[in-house]
Amino acid sequence: MSGLTDYIRLLETLDRSNLEQLKGVLSEAVVFSDPFNQVNGADAYLALLREMFERLDSVSFTVHDSQQQDTVAYLYWTFSGNSNVTGQLEFQGSSRLTFDASGKIVRHQDFWDSADLYEKVPVLGTLFRWLRRRVAFREH
């Protein structure tokens, strides 16, 4: 199996009990970033994921598509989870992964619309939904 195939398999089965298995596909110096976070190192990335599992229930990732060329790969995925604050969450995003010469991930950068999350937060969500309607294109 390739590093990408292993990573996708782990993401799609990820839960509290198997987080440590990610160390097999991550460089110790991996850098992870998304619209809210940037962490350096495999231990920091795993700590971020542990916190996600503490805050959310029924977390899942579904990878719909992946492509790799040389040391760079792209994923298209759906994330879902459940929070006491926001209720059910579900949004799509993409990831850019960079691999080192040994096939381990040295950079994982997620891209997704953080407004999808803000719209679920009480009070703040009302403002974001209003703002989205105001700036959306309307055909005349």
VENPENOR-V87093 format. One record per run of one state. SS is the DSSP state (H for helix, E for strand, - for the rest). FROM is the first residue (numbers start at 0). LEN is the number of residues. If there is no record, write none. Layout:
ss | from | len
SS | FROM | LEN
SS | FROM | LEN
//
This chain:
ss | from | len
- | 0 | 2
H | 2 | 10
- | 12 | 3
H | 15 | 9
- | 24 | 1
E | 25 | 8
- | 33 | 4
E | 37 | 3
- | 40 | 1
H | 41 | 14
- | 55 | 1
E | 56 | 13
- | 69 | 2
E | 71 | 12
- | 83 | 3
E | 86 | 13
- | 99 | 5
E | 104 | 8
- | 112 | 2
H | 114 | 4
- | 118 | 5
H | 123 | 12
- | 135 | 5
//
